[in-house]
Amino acid sequence: RVYSEGIRAAVKAARERLGRRPRVLDAGCGLGLLGMTAALEGADVWLCEAVGQMRQMCREVVAVNASLVAERRGLVQLLPPMMSTRLRVGEDVAEPFDLVVSEVMDLWCLGEGVLPTMRHAHAKLLAEGGALLPARLVIFVQPLELLPWAQAEKEHKVKLGALASTFRAKFAPLRIAQLPHRWLTDEPIAALEIDLSRVPQQPADGEPNLDGVKLCIRMGGKPAHYAKISSATVDHSGMLCGYGIWWAADLGAGHVITSAPSNPQRSWKQLVRWLDEPRFVSEGEDVQVLACYNDNQVNVEDVFMPREMVEQYQEQLQAGSVQQHTQAEAAAAATAAAKAAKAAVKAAGGGRPAARQPPPAADDGDDVVEVD
């Protein structure tokens, strides 16, 4: 329903702006429902689907609705089987599109290829002044107390911790609202925001990609497109077991589709990023997460600095601030702050609990961290 409302609003706005029927591409159309919604608003629609079986079902949907589309003065064309990233203006279609719509998000958000789809659409398929739906993605992360075995342990007086640790993966797809849980902050963290009209390319190996820190975060052996450390203050003391992860997609005109636990939709679950070692956090304490992404994957790491490491770097920073009178000394203090951030990230790298490791040395030449 939300997607339909967003598409109808976008088609109406484009028609008013252009004074004609807008040209719409449904990229990775599946059954073609998004494109059909645009056609029923009077748009000229091209449906693009690479999977043969899905394309055949799409053809049947178009046939069933053909008379209604004609009545609404729309038009639907089913393109030959291909990925939309292979589509070329002037070869496969005559003109660029005024609107490109797509719903190729999974519970990870990026796993079905929305980034390469929209990167190519914006660069090669979109007319000047055209729009993408969705236009922006946001990845949300929220500290979570979730002890799925607690009730069974209490009722049956057994210890299931070993069972849980044996079968628990780094990430778990869950419907969080259906499990006993507590959020440890009142609001989620907007850990990543992705403008789909400006999707970055993969940086060169070793090139800094962590926001505000001279450090390269790698995923699967290659640099992430972008990485960011975010923090939140704990509102409710409890056992930090992991982080709930979900996404939101901006469809314009106030229409947002989301996989949040509070949303009654059934299309997507949420992810839980488990901590290797749950820890107690107190109200007023800060927690930090490192979030990064590439074309097809999102990763989230808990950034935890043991108290002794925090005190060590605070002493270094305080000592530097006393003598911060020259440009060189100011640069040295900034370097010390960057080293503190590097050390925290390196402690979180690979998901290992930092409290069980010695404080890592932040060597100036060691500016690459692998996080998964």
Backbone hydrogen bonds in HBPLUS format (Angstrom, degrees):
<---DONOR---> <-ACCEPTOR-->    atom                        ^
c    i                          cat <-CA-CA->   ^        H-A-AA   ^      H-
h    n   atom  resd res      DA  || num        DHA   H-A  angle D-A-AA Bond
n    s   type  num  typ     dist DA aas  dist angle  dist       angle   num
A0005-GLU N   A0001-ARG O   2.95 MM   4  6.23 159.2  2.00 152.7 157.7     1
A0006-GLY N   A0002-VAL O   2.95 MM   4  6.18 159.5  1.99 151.0 156.7     2
A0007-ILE N   A0003-TYR O   2.88 MM   4  6.12 159.3  1.93 155.0 160.3     3
A0008-ARG N   A0004-SER O   2.92 MM   4  6.09 166.0  1.94 151.6 155.7     4
A0009-ALA N   A0005-GLU O   3.03 MM   4  6.17 161.2  2.07 146.1 151.2     5
A0010-ALA N   A0006-GLY O   3.00 MM   4  6.17 154.8  2.06 143.5 150.6     6
A0011-VAL N   A0007-ILE O   2.88 MM   4  6.07 163.3  1.90 158.1 161.8     7
A0012-LYS N   A0008-ARG O   3.00 MM   4  6.12 163.2  2.03 147.9 152.9     8
A0013-ALA N   A0009-ALA O   3.00 MM   4  6.16 161.4  2.03 146.0 151.1     9
A0014-ALA N   A0010-ALA O   2.95 MM   4  6.11 158.0  2.00 146.5 152.6    10
A0015-ARG N   A0011-VAL O   2.89 MM   4  6.05 159.3  1.93 151.3 157.0    11
A0016-GLU N   A0012-LYS O   3.04 MM   4  6.26 159.1  2.08 149.3 154.5    12
A0017-ARG N   A0013-ALA O   3.00 MM   4  6.17 150.8  2.08 143.1 151.5    13
A0018-LEU N   A0014-ALA O   2.85 MM   4  5.92 158.6  1.90 152.2 157.5    14
A0019-GLY N   A0015-ARG O   2.80 MM   4  5.46 147.8  1.90 141.1 149.1    15
A0044-ASP N   A0022-PRO O   2.99 MM  22  6.13 160.2  2.03 158.4 164.1    16
A0098-ASP N   A0023-ARG O   2.82 MM  75  5.21 139.7  1.98 132.5 145.2    17
A0099-LEU N   A0023-ARG O   3.13 MM  76  6.45 142.0  2.28 159.3 161.4    18
A0024-VAL N   A0044-ASP O   2.77 MM  20  6.04 164.0  1.79 165.5 168.6    19
A0046-TRP N   A0024-VAL O   2.81 MM  22  6.23 155.1  1.87 162.1 170.7    20
A0025-LEU N   A0099-LEU O   2.92 MM  74  6.42 156.3  1.98 156.3 163.9    21
A0101-VAL N   A0025-LEU O   2.84 MM  76  6.19 164.7  1.86 168.8 174.0    22
A0026-ASP N   A0046-TRP O   2.95 MM  20  6.31 164.9  1.98 167.4 170.4    23
A0048-CYS N   A0026-ASP O   3.10 MM  22  6.12 161.9  2.13 164.2 160.3    24
A0027-ALA N   A0101-VAL O   2.94 MM  74  6.28 151.9  2.02 172.8 173.2    25
A0028-GLY N   A0048-CYS O   2.95 MM  20  5.61 124.2  2.27 137.8 154.1    26
A0029-CYS N   A0048-CYS O   2.93 MM  19  5.73 159.6  1.97 143.4 148.0    27
A0032-GLY N   A0029-CYS O   2.85 MM   3  4.71 160.2  1.89 127.0 123.7    28
A0036-MET N   A0032-GLY O   2.88 MM   4  6.03 153.6  1.95 150.1 158.3    29
A0037-THR N   A0033-LEU O   3.04 MM   4  6.20 148.9  2.13 140.2 147.6    30
A0038-ALA N   A0034-LEU O   3.19 MM   4  6.59 153.5  2.26 147.0 153.3    31
A0039-ALA N   A0035-GLY O   2.91 MM   4  6.22 155.6  1.97 149.1 156.5    32
A0040-LEU N   A0036-MET O   2.90 MM   4  6.09 153.0  1.97 149.3 155.7    33
A0041-GLU N   A0038-ALA O   3.02 MM   3  5.13 146.8  2.13  99.8 110.3    34
A0043-ALA N   A0038-ALA O   3.16 MM   5  5.57 151.5  2.25 134.1 136.4    35
A0042-GLY N   A0039-ALA O   2.87 MM   3  5.05 156.9  1.92 110.2 114.2    36
A0075-LEU N   A0043-ALA O   3.09 MM  32  6.41 156.0  2.15 150.0 144.6    37
A0045-VAL N   A0075-LEU O   2.73 MM  30  5.88 167.7  1.74 147.8 152.2    38
A0077-GLN N   A0045-VAL O   2.83 MM  32  6.20 145.8  1.94 151.2 162.6    39
A0047-LEU N   A0077-GLN O   2.81 MM  30  6.18 161.6  1.84 161.7 167.2    40
A0079-LEU N   A0047-LEU O   2.90 MM  32  5.85 164.8  1.92 159.0 164.0    41
A0055-ARG N   A0051-VAL O   2.88 MM   4  6.05 157.2  1.94 157.3 165.0    42
A0056-GLN N   A0052-GLY O   2.96 MM   4  6.22 150.2  2.05 148.9 156.4    43
A0057-MET N   A0053-GLN O   3.12 MM   4  6.41 158.6  2.16 147.3 152.5    44
A0058-CYS N   A0054-MET O   2.85 MM   4  6.10 149.2  1.94 146.2 155.8    45
A0059-ARG N   A0055-ARG O   2.90 MM   4  6.18 151.2  1.98 144.5 151.9    46
A0060-GLU N   A0056-GLN O   3.15 MM   4  6.51 149.3  2.25 142.9 150.4    47
A0061-VAL N   A0057-MET O   3.02 MM   4  6.36 151.9  2.10 146.0 153.5    48
A0062-VAL N   A0058-CYS O   2.94 MM   4  6.24 160.5  1.98 155.8 160.6    49
A0063-ALA N   A0059-ARG O   3.00 MM   4  6.25 157.2  2.05 145.6 151.8    50
A0064-VAL N   A0060-GLU O   3.03 MM   4  6.25 159.9  2.07 149.5 154.0    51
A0065-ASN N   A0061-VAL O   3.20 MM   4  6.37 147.9  2.30 144.3 152.3    52
A0066-ALA N   A0063-ALA O   3.39 MM   3  5.15 166.4  2.41 100.3 104.1    53
A0069-VAL N   A0065-ASN O   2.98 MM   4  6.20 158.4  2.03 159.0 165.7    54
A0070-ALA N   A0066-ALA O   2.99 MM   4  6.24 161.4  2.03 152.1 156.9    55
A0071-GLU N   A0067-SER O   2.95 MM   4  6.14 151.5  2.03 142.1 150.2    56
A0072-ARG N   A0068-LEU O   3.04 MM   4  6.32 143.7  2.18 141.6 150.6    57
A0072-ARG N   A0069-VAL O   3.14 MM   3  5.14 122.5  2.48  93.8 108.0    58
A0074-GLY N   A0069-VAL O   2.91 MM   5  5.18 170.9  1.92 152.9 149.9    59
A0073-ARG N   A0070-ALA O   3.01 MM   3  4.90 158.2  2.06 103.5 108.4    60
A0086-ARG N   A0083-MET O   2.98 MM   3  5.54 164.8  2.00 116.9 121.5    61
A0087-LEU N   A0084-SER O   3.09 MM   3  5.12 159.8  2.14 104.8 111.2    62
A0091-GLU N   A0088-ARG O   3.28 MM   3  5.47 157.1  2.33 114.9 120.7    63
A0092-ASP N   A0088-ARG O   2.86 MM   4  5.45 155.9  1.91 150.7 158.9    64
A0090-GLY N   A0093-VAL O   2.58 MM   3  5.63 165.5  1.60 174.8 177.8    65
A0097-PHE N   A0125-LEU O   2.81 MM  28  6.08 167.2  1.82 165.7 166.7    66
A0127-ALA N   A0097-PHE O   2.70 MM  30  5.31 170.8  1.71 149.9 147.3    67
A0131-ALA N   A0098-ASP O   3.05 MM  33  6.43 152.7  2.12 138.7 142.8    68
A0100-VAL N   A0131-ALA O   3.05 MM  31  6.53 157.5  2.10 158.6 165.8    69
A0133-LEU N   A0100-VAL O   2.86 MM  33  6.17 152.4  1.93 164.2 162.8    70
A0102-SER N   A0133-LEU O   2.99 MM  31  6.43 137.7  2.18 159.8 171.8    71
A0109-CYS N   A0106-ASP O   2.78 MM   3  4.77 149.2  1.87 105.3 115.9    72
A0113-GLY N   A0110-LEU O   3.18 MM   3  5.69 167.4  2.20 118.6 121.9    73
A0117-THR N   A0113-GLY O   3.11 MM   4  6.09 156.6  2.16 149.4 156.7    74
A0118-MET N   A0114-VAL O   2.97 MM   4  6.00 165.6  1.99 145.4 148.7    75
A0119-ARG N   A0115-LEU O   2.83 MM   4  5.90 155.4  1.89 154.5 162.4    76
A0120-HIS N   A0116-PRO O   3.10 MM   4  6.05 168.0  2.12 141.9 144.9    77
A0121-ALA N   A0117-THR O   3.01 MM   4  6.16 156.8  2.07 141.4 148.8    78
A0122-HIS N   A0118-MET O   2.92 MM   4  5.93 165.3  1.94 145.3 148.7    79
A0123-ALA N   A0119-ARG O   3.12 MM   4  6.24 157.2  2.17 143.6 150.1    80
A0124-LYS N   A0120-HIS O   2.78 MM   4  5.64 160.9  1.82 155.8 160.4    81
A0125-LEU N   A0121-ALA O   2.96 MM   4  4.73 146.3  2.07 121.0 130.4    82
A0126-LEU N   A0121-ALA O   2.97 MM   5  5.94 126.2  2.26 172.5 169.5    83
A0130-GLY N   A0127-ALA O   2.87 MM   3  5.14 152.3  1.95 136.5 134.9    84
A0135-ALA N   A0250-ASP O   2.91 MM 115  5.81 159.9  1.95 170.2 172.5    85
A0196-LEU N   A0135-ALA O   2.99 MM  61  5.40 153.5  2.06 138.1 143.7    86
A0250-ASP N   A0136-ARG O   2.90 MM 114  5.22 167.4  1.91 154.1 158.4    87
A0137-LEU N   A0194-ILE O   2.92 MM  57  5.08 159.5  1.96 144.1 150.9    88
A0194-ILE N   A0137-LEU O   2.78 MM  57  5.08 167.7  1.80 153.8 157.2    89
A0138-VAL N   A0248-ALA O   2.95 MM 110  5.26 152.9  2.02 152.9 157.8    90
A0248-ALA N   A0138-VAL O   2.92 MM 110  5.26 143.3  2.05 146.7 156.2    91
A0139-ILE N   A0192-LEU O   2.87 MM  53  5.07 161.3  1.90 143.6 149.7    92
A0191-ALA N   A0139-ILE O   2.89 MM  52  5.74 121.4  2.24 151.6 168.8    93
A0192-LEU N   A0139-ILE O   3.39 MM  53  5.07 157.2  2.45 135.6 137.7    94
A0140-PHE N   A0246-TRP O   2.76 MM 106  5.35 164.2  1.79 153.8 158.5    95
A0246-TRP N   A0140-PHE O   3.12 MM 106  5.35 155.7  2.18 138.0 144.4    96
A0141-VAL N   A0189-ILE O   2.88 MM  48  5.07 152.3  1.95 142.1 151.3    97
A0189-ILE N   A0141-VAL O   2.64 MM  48  5.07 175.1  1.65 157.7 158.7    98
A0142-GLN N   A0244-GLY O   2.94 MM 102  5.20 146.3  2.06 143.2 151.5    99
A0244-GLY N   A0142-GLN O   2.90 MM 102  5.20 157.1  1.95 155.6 151.3   100
A0184-LEU N   A0143-PRO O   3.13 MM  41  5.49 169.9  2.14 131.2 134.4   101
A0144-LEU N   A0242-GLY O   2.92 MM  98  5.43 154.9  1.98 157.7 150.6   102
A0241-CYS N   A0144-LEU O   2.94 MM  97  6.01 155.1  2.00 153.2 161.2   103
A0145-GLU N   A0182-ARG O   2.81 MM  37  5.06 165.7  1.83 162.4 165.0   104
A0182-ARG N   A0145-GLU O   2.93 MM  37  5.06 148.9  2.03 144.1 151.7   105
A0150-ALA N   A0147-LEU O   3.07 MM   3  5.43 161.5  2.10 116.3 122.2   106
A0153-GLU N   A0149-TRP O   2.96 MM   4  6.12 159.5  2.00 158.1 164.5   107
A0154-LYS N   A0150-ALA O   2.96 MM   4  6.17 153.7  2.04 148.1 155.2   108
A0155-GLU N   A0151-GLN O   2.94 MM   4  6.14 165.1  1.96 153.2 156.9   109
A0156-HIS N   A0152-ALA O   2.97 MM   4  5.90 163.6  2.00 148.1 152.8   110
A0157-LYS N   A0153-GLU O   2.80 MM   4  5.14 117.0  2.20 130.1 140.5   111
A0164-ALA N   A0160-LEU O   2.95 MM   4  6.24 161.7  1.98 158.1 163.6   112
A0165-SER N   A0161-GLY O   2.94 MM   4  6.16 163.6  1.97 152.8 156.6   113
A0166-THR N   A0162-ALA O   3.03 MM   4  6.10 143.0  2.17 140.4 150.0   114
A0167-PHE N   A0163-LEU O   3.20 MM   4  6.39 158.1  2.25 151.6 155.2   115
A0168-ARG N   A0164-ALA O   2.96 MM   4  5.71 123.3  2.29 145.6 157.8   116
A0274-TRP N   A0170-LYS O   3.04 MM 104  5.67 142.9  2.19 152.5 162.4   117
A0172-ALA N   A0272-VAL O   2.96 MM 100  5.18 141.6  2.11 135.8 147.6   118
A0272-VAL N   A0172-ALA O   2.84 MM 100  5.18 141.2  1.99 138.9 151.6   119
A0174-LEU N   A0270-GLN O   2.85 MM  96  5.44 155.6  1.90 146.1 154.0   120
A0270-GLN N   A0174-LEU O   2.84 MM  96  5.44 165.3  1.86 156.4 158.0   121
A0178-GLN N   A0175-ARG O   2.95 MM   3  5.71 155.5  2.01 122.7 129.8   122
A0179-LEU N   A0176-ILE O   3.02 MM   3  5.48 168.3  2.03 120.3 123.3   123
A0235-ASP N   A0184-LEU O   2.84 MM  51  5.87 146.7  1.95 146.4 157.0   124
A0236-HIS N   A0184-LEU O   3.11 MM  52  4.89 152.9  2.19 138.2 134.5   125
A0191-ALA N   A0189-ILE O   3.01 MM   2  5.40 119.0  2.40 107.9  91.1   126
A0198-ARG N   A0195-ASP O   2.93 MM   3  5.40 160.8  1.96 115.9 122.0   127
A0207-GLU N   A0204-ALA O   2.94 MM   3  5.42 163.2  1.97 133.8 137.6   128
A0209-ASN N   A0215-LEU O   3.02 MM   6  6.39 152.8  2.09 140.1 140.9   129
A0227-ALA N   A0209-ASN O   2.97 MM  18  5.91 139.4  2.14 158.2 147.0   130
A0210-LEU N   A0215-LEU O   3.22 MM   5  5.70 146.9  2.33 168.3 167.5   131
A0213-VAL N   A0210-LEU O   3.03 MM   3  5.54 170.5  2.03 138.1 139.2   132
A0211-ASP N   A0227-ALA O   2.88 MM  16  6.13 170.0  1.89 149.8 149.0   133
A0215-LEU N   A0213-VAL O   2.83 MM   2  5.54 125.3  2.13 111.9  95.2   134
A0216-CYS N   A0367-ASP O   2.70 MM 151  5.93 167.2  1.72 154.1 158.8   135
A0369-VAL N   A0216-CYS O   2.84 MM 153  6.26 157.2  1.89 164.1 169.0   136
A0224-ALA N   A0217-ILE O   2.83 MM   7  5.89 173.9  1.83 154.7 153.5   137
A0218-ARG N   A0369-VAL O   2.76 MM 151  5.98 165.7  1.78 159.6 160.4   138
A0371-VAL N   A0218-ARG O   3.12 MM 153  6.29 167.9  2.13 165.2 162.9   139
A0219-MET N   A0222-LYS O   2.67 MM   3  5.40 160.2  1.70 165.7 160.1   140
A0222-LYS N   A0219-MET O   3.13 MM   3  5.40 168.5  2.15 113.2 116.5   141
A0225-HIS N   A0293-TYR O   2.81 MM  68  5.94 144.4  1.93 147.8 159.5   142
A0293-TYR N   A0226-TYR O   3.26 MM  67  6.13 146.6  2.37 161.0 169.5   143
A0228-LYS N   A0291-ALA O   2.89 MM  63  5.51 153.5  1.96 157.5 166.4   144
A0291-ALA N   A0228-LYS O   2.93 MM  63  5.51 168.7  1.94 162.6 162.5   145
A0230-SER N   A0289-VAL O   2.92 MM  59  5.48 157.9  1.97 156.8 162.6   146
A0289-VAL N   A0230-SER O   2.87 MM  59  5.48 157.7  1.92 156.5 163.8   147
A0232-ALA N   A0287-VAL O   2.95 MM  55  5.55 148.7  2.05 154.1 162.6   148
A0287-VAL N   A0232-ALA O   2.89 MM  55  5.55 161.6  1.92 162.6 168.6   149
A0234-VAL N   A0285-GLU O   2.75 MM  51  5.40 174.5  1.75 164.7 165.4   150
A0284-GLY N   A0234-VAL O   2.81 MM  50  5.25 172.5  1.81 147.3 147.6   151
A0238-GLY N   A0281-VAL O   3.01 MM  43  5.68 156.4  2.07 155.7 162.6   152
A0281-VAL N   A0238-GLY O   2.89 MM  43  5.68 168.6  1.90 168.4 169.9   153
A0240-LEU N   A0279-ARG O   2.72 MM  39  5.34 155.4  1.78 158.2 155.2   154
A0279-ARG N   A0240-LEU O   3.20 MM  39  5.34 149.6  2.30 135.4 139.4   155
A0275-LEU N   A0241-CYS O   2.88 MM  34  5.66 164.2  1.91 145.3 140.7   156
A0243-TYR N   A0273-ARG O   2.94 MM  30  5.12 146.5  2.06 127.8 138.2   157
A0273-ARG N   A0243-TYR O   2.84 MM  30  5.12 166.9  1.86 151.3 153.8   158
A0245-ILE N   A0271-LEU O   2.77 MM  26  4.99 154.1  1.84 153.8 153.3   159
A0271-LEU N   A0245-ILE O   3.04 MM  26  4.99 175.6  2.04 150.6 152.0   160
A0259-SER N   A0247-TRP O   3.02 MM  12  5.68 159.5  2.07 155.7 160.5   161
A0249-ALA N   A0257-ILE O   2.75 MM   8  5.31 161.1  1.78 160.8 167.6   162
A0257-ILE N   A0249-ALA O   3.05 MM   8  5.31 158.3  2.09 151.3 153.2   163
A0251-LEU N   A0255-HIS O   2.77 MM   4  5.20 159.4  1.81 161.0 163.7   164
A0255-HIS N   A0252-GLY O   2.97 MM   3  5.51 166.8  1.99 120.6 124.9   165
A0263-ASN N   A0260-ALA O   3.00 MM   3  5.38 159.7  2.04 113.6 120.3   166
A0285-GLU N   A0282-SER O   2.96 MM   3  5.53 160.6  2.00 139.6 141.9   167
A0303-VAL N   A0288-GLN O   2.92 MM  15  5.21 172.5  1.92 136.4 137.0   168
A0290-LEU N   A0301-GLU O   2.79 MM  11  5.05 161.9  1.82 149.5 155.8   169
A0301-GLU N   A0290-LEU O   2.81 MM  11  5.05 154.2  1.88 145.4 154.1   170
A0292-CYS N   A0299-ASN O   3.01 MM   7  5.43 154.6  2.08 151.2 156.6   171
A0299-ASN N   A0292-CYS O   2.92 MM   7  5.43 160.5  1.96 155.9 155.9   172
A0294-ASN N   A0297-GLN O   3.03 MM   3  5.48 152.6  2.10 149.7 156.8   173
A0309-MET N   A0306-PRO O   2.94 MM   3  5.38 125.6  2.24 109.9 124.0   174
A0310-VAL N   A0306-PRO O   3.07 MM   4  6.43 158.8  2.12 156.2 162.9   175
A0311-GLU N   A0307-ARG O   2.92 MM   4  6.20 166.9  1.93 158.5 161.3   176
A0312-GLN N   A0308-GLU O   3.04 MM   4  6.13 152.2  2.12 137.0 144.7   177
A0313-TYR N   A0309-MET O   3.08 MM   4  6.38 163.1  2.11 153.1 155.7   178
A0314-GLN N   A0310-VAL O   2.86 MM   4  6.06 155.0  1.92 152.9 161.1   179
A0315-GLU N   A0311-GLU O   3.00 MM   4  6.15 157.9  2.05 147.7 152.5   180
A0316-GLN N   A0312-GLN O   3.17 MM   4  6.48 151.8  2.25 139.7 147.5   181
A0317-LEU N   A0313-TYR O   2.88 MM   4  6.12 160.7  1.92 151.7 156.3   182
A0318-GLN N   A0314-GLN O   2.85 MM   4  6.01 163.2  1.88 152.2 157.0   183
A0319-ALA N   A0315-GLU O   2.92 MM   4  6.01 160.1  1.96 145.4 151.1   184
A0320-GLY N   A0316-GLN O   3.00 MM   4  6.20 147.9  2.11 140.0 148.9   185
A0321-SER N   A0317-LEU O   2.90 MM   4  6.16 145.8  2.02 146.6 155.9   186
A0322-VAL N   A0318-GLN O   3.31 MM   4  6.54 143.7  2.45 147.6 154.3   187
A0324-GLN N   A0321-SER O   3.44 MM   3  5.04 161.7  2.47 105.6 102.9   188
A0325-HIS N   A0323-GLN O   2.90 MM   2  5.68 128.9  2.17 110.5  95.0   189
A0330-ALA N   A0326-THR O   2.94 MM   4  6.24 155.0  2.00 152.1 159.5   190
A0331-ALA N   A0327-GLN O   2.95 MM   4  6.18 155.1  2.02 146.6 153.2   191
A0332-ALA N   A0328-ALA O   3.01 MM   4  6.28 147.2  2.12 140.1 149.2   192
A0333-ALA N   A0329-GLU O   3.00 MM   4  6.32 151.0  2.09 145.9 152.9   193
A0334-ALA N   A0330-ALA O   3.00 MM   4  6.31 156.3  2.06 148.3 154.6   194
A0335-THR N   A0331-ALA O   2.92 MM   4  6.17 151.0  2.01 145.0 153.2   195
A0336-ALA N   A0332-ALA O   2.99 MM   4  6.28 149.0  2.08 143.2 151.3   196
A0337-ALA N   A0333-ALA O   3.05 MM   4  6.39 152.8  2.12 146.9 153.6   197
A0338-ALA N   A0334-ALA O   2.95 MM   4  6.26 156.2  2.01 147.5 154.2   198
A0339-LYS N   A0335-THR O   2.87 MM   4  6.13 151.7  1.95 146.9 154.9   199
A0340-ALA N   A0336-ALA O   3.04 MM   4  6.33 147.2  2.15 142.6 150.9   200
A0341-ALA N   A0337-ALA O   3.11 MM   4  6.48 157.3  2.16 148.6 153.8   201
A0342-LYS N   A0338-ALA O   2.83 MM   4  6.13 158.0  1.88 149.7 156.7   202
A0343-ALA N   A0339-LYS O   2.85 MM   4  6.02 161.5  1.88 149.3 153.9   203
A0344-ALA N   A0340-ALA O   3.07 MM   4  6.32 155.8  2.13 146.1 152.0   204
A0345-VAL N   A0341-ALA O   2.97 MM   4  6.22 162.0  2.00 152.4 157.2   205
A0346-LYS N   A0342-LYS O   2.81 MM   4  6.02 163.6  1.83 157.0 161.7   206
A0347-ALA N   A0343-ALA O   2.95 MM   4  6.08 143.3  2.09 139.1 149.0   207
A0348-ALA N   A0344-ALA O   3.10 MM   4  6.39 137.5  2.29 137.4 148.5   208
A0348-ALA N   A0345-VAL O   2.98 MM   3  5.02 124.8  2.29  94.4 109.2   209
A0349-GLY N   A0345-VAL O   2.90 MM   4  6.09 125.5  2.20 141.5 157.3   210
A0351-GLY N   A0348-ALA O   2.94 MM   3  5.52 147.3  2.05 145.8 145.1   211
A0356-ARG N   A0353-PRO O   3.23 MM   3  5.92 160.5  2.27 117.3 122.5   212
A0357-GLN N   A0354-ALA O   2.97 MM   3  5.33 166.0  1.99 119.9 121.5   213
A0366-ASP N   A0363-ASP O   3.01 MM   3  5.20 159.4  2.05 110.7 117.4   214
